[in-house]
Amino acid sequence: MASNSVLAETIETGECCATTVCCAPFPVLGMAVESAENLAQLFKAISSPVRVQMLDILSRHAGEVCVCDIESQFALSQPTISHHLGVLRKAGLVQSEQRGLWAFYYVRPAALEQVRGWLAGLAAEG
């Protein structure tokens, strides 16, 4: 595999394409690996329709929502609901607070803003 400098020189001299007009400038990564992994984890967490609906519920209700109220919206078992909320929590999209027997969940706006900002950047570049 050629090094970046060799590829850049090939592009600059026009020897990279079969046409007389050369490619655009050599592409470079604009995102660090850690940032890409973080965003990928967020997108994996919201890849389930149930988790998207859970985020919708939580984002539309200011403050915190009791897990019992979340459970009442789905025809799923309690362990399945807990699994989905756990995935969202592990990804950092939601947090919970234990109050007696019940857990109250709420959205972490900073995590949603990270996804929103990245998508807005893509839209601005396109």
C-alpha positions as CSV (number, residue, x, y, z in Angstrom):
1,M,0.0,0.0,0.0
2,A,1.4,3.4,-1.0
3,S,2.1,6.0,1.7
4,N,0.0,9.2,1.9
5,S,2.8,11.3,0.5
6,V,3.2,9.0,-2.5
7,L,-0.6,9.1,-3.1
8,A,-0.7,12.8,-2.7
9,E,2.1,13.3,-5.2
10,T,0.4,10.9,-7.6
11,I,-2.8,12.9,-7.4
12,E,-0.9,16.3,-7.7
13,T,0.9,15.2,-10.9
14,G,-2.3,13.9,-12.4
15,E,-1.1,10.3,-12.7
16,C,-3.9,8.9,-10.5
17,C,-6.6,8.9,-13.1
18,A,-7.0,7.7,-16.7
19,T,-8.5,11.0,-17.6
20,T,-6.7,14.2,-18.4
21,V,-8.4,16.0,-15.4
22,C,-7.2,14.7,-12.1
23,C,-9.1,13.9,-8.9
24,A,-10.0,16.4,-6.2
25,P,-7.5,17.0,-3.5
26,F,-6.4,13.9,-1.6
27,P,-9.1,13.0,1.1
28,V,-8.0,12.9,4.7
29,L,-9.8,11.7,7.8
30,G,-11.6,14.6,9.6
31,M,-12.6,12.6,12.6
32,A,-10.5,11.0,15.3
33,V,-11.0,7.2,15.8
34,E,-12.2,7.8,19.4
35,S,-14.9,10.2,18.1
36,A,-16.0,7.8,15.4
37,E,-16.2,5.0,17.9
38,N,-18.3,7.1,20.2
39,L,-20.7,8.2,17.5
40,A,-21.0,4.6,16.2
41,Q,-21.9,3.5,19.7
42,L,-24.6,6.2,19.9
43,F,-26.0,5.1,16.5
44,K,-26.0,1.4,17.5
45,A,-28.0,2.3,20.6
46,I,-30.7,4.1,18.5
47,S,-30.8,1.4,15.8
48,S,-33.8,-0.2,17.5
49,P,-37.3,1.2,16.9
50,V,-38.1,0.5,20.5
51,R,-35.2,2.5,21.7
52,V,-36.0,5.4,19.4
53,Q,-39.5,5.4,20.8
54,M,-38.1,5.4,24.3
55,L,-35.9,8.4,23.5
56,D,-39.0,10.1,22.1
57,I,-41.0,9.5,25.2
58,L,-38.1,10.8,27.4
59,S,-37.3,13.8,25.3
60,R,-41.0,14.9,25.2
61,H,-41.4,14.8,28.9
62,A,-39.4,17.4,30.8
63,G,-37.6,16.0,33.7
64,E,-37.7,12.3,34.5
65,V,-40.0,9.5,33.6
66,C,-40.7,6.5,35.8
67,V,-39.7,3.1,34.3
68,C,-43.3,1.9,35.1
69,D,-44.7,4.6,32.8
70,I,-42.2,3.6,30.0
71,E,-43.2,-0.1,30.4
72,S,-46.9,0.8,30.1
73,Q,-46.3,2.1,26.5
74,F,-44.9,-1.2,25.1
75,A,-46.2,-4.7,24.8
76,L,-42.8,-6.1,26.0
77,S,-41.7,-7.8,29.1
78,Q,-40.1,-6.0,31.9
79,P,-36.7,-7.6,31.3
80,T,-36.8,-6.5,27.7
81,I,-37.7,-3.0,28.6
82,S,-34.8,-3.0,31.1
83,H,-32.4,-4.3,28.4
84,H,-33.3,-1.5,26.0
85,L,-33.0,1.2,28.7
86,G,-29.6,-0.4,29.7
87,V,-28.4,-0.1,26.1
88,L,-29.4,3.6,26.0
89,R,-27.8,4.2,29.4
90,K,-24.5,2.4,28.4
91,A,-24.3,4.6,25.3
92,G,-24.7,7.6,27.5
93,L,-28.0,8.8,25.9
94,V,-30.0,8.5,29.1
95,Q,-29.4,8.4,32.8
96,S,-31.5,7.1,35.6
97,E,-32.0,7.9,39.3
98,Q,-33.3,5.3,41.7
99,R,-36.2,6.4,44.0
100,G,-37.3,3.6,46.2
101,L,-38.4,0.7,44.1
102,W,-38.6,2.7,40.9
103,A,-36.0,4.1,38.5
104,F,-36.6,7.4,36.8
105,Y,-35.0,7.9,33.4
106,Y,-34.1,11.1,31.6
107,V,-32.3,12.1,28.4
108,R,-28.7,13.4,28.5
109,P,-29.0,16.5,26.2
110,A,-25.2,16.6,25.6
111,A,-25.3,13.1,24.0
112,L,-28.2,14.0,21.7
113,E,-26.4,17.3,20.8
114,Q,-23.3,15.4,19.8
115,V,-25.4,13.3,17.3
116,R,-27.3,16.4,16.1
117,G,-24.1,18.4,15.7
118,W,-22.5,15.7,13.6
119,L,-25.5,15.3,11.4
120,A,-25.8,19.0,10.9
121,G,-22.2,19.1,9.9
122,L,-22.9,16.4,7.3
123,A,-25.9,18.4,6.0
124,A,-23.8,21.6,5.7
125,E,-21.1,19.9,3.8
126,G,-23.4,18.2,1.3
